[in-house]
Amino acid sequence: MKRKNPLSIGSIFKEWVEDDPVYSDMLYQERARELCEKRLEKVSQYIRKVECKDFTLYISVHSSAIARVLREKKDFFINSINEELNFRAVQDIIVRI
């Protein structure tokens, strides 16, 4: 017996996640972390760890020069990540050495 309106598991899961604000925020923060890692791919050898917690992106680096550049470009990174996601997933970036 066929159903009248078959739905894929992916569409059901996406609808469920987007309806729940806790899960959607976590999903957007994970996407923001992945975008940050992708954007910093050229200097990945100097980056220890990238985390996103409570709408703040934490970037741990080995080099103080890279940390300085990231701090100077902080607003640019925040705006570009949020624009690409169409969601305010990152409100601040903290760079640690």
N, C-alpha and C positions, 0 to 999 in steps of 0.2 A: 504494500500500500504506500503510495507516494504522498508526501506532505504537500500542502498547497504553497507554502512559502518556506522553502528550505533555507536555512542560514548556516553559514560556515562557523566553525568553532572560533576562528580568529575574530570574526565580526562580533560574535556574542561576547567574547572576552574583552575586546576593545570597548564596547559599549558599557560593560560592567565597570571597567577600570576608569573610564572617563566620567562616569556618573558619581563615583566615590571620590571626594576631594582628597582624602588621605593618599589613596593609591595613585591618583593622577599627579599629585605634587611629587611623590617619590619617583614616578616614571619620568617626569620632566627633569627632575634633578639628575637622574641617571643619564638621561640624554645630554644634559648640559655637561656632565663630566666627560662623556664620550666625545662630544664636540671639542671640548678644551684639549683633550689628548690628541685629537686629530689636528687641531690648529697648531699645536706645539710639537708636532711630529719631527720637525727639523732640528729641534733642540732637545729631543727626548733623552739623549744620553746624559743631559745635565739635570733631568727631572727625576726625583725619587718617587713621588706619590702625588696623585690628584684625587681629592675627595670632595663631595658636595653634601653638606649637612645644613639644614635649616636655611636654605636659600643663600648659603655662603660657600664659595668655592675655595678650598684650601689647596695650595700648590706648594709642595716641598721640593726645593732645588739644591743642587750641590754648589753652584757657582753664585757668588754675590753679584757678579756682573749681570747674569741672567735675571736674578731677583730684582735688580734695579730697573732693568728694562721692562719686566712684567709689571712692576709697580707704576711705572710711568705710563704704560699702555692699559692700565686697569679699566678705565672707563670705556675704551674702545672694545676690549674683550667682552665686558658685560653687555654692552649694546649689541655687538654682533651675535653673541650667543642667543640673547633674548629675541632678537629679530628673526634669527633662523628658526627658532622654536615657536615663534608667535605666542610666547608666554613668558612672563617675568619669573624665570626659574632661578636666576642669579641676581642677587641684590648687592653682593660685595665679594671681593676677592682678597684673600689673605695669603701673602707669599712668605714662606718660611725658609730659612737657610739651615 
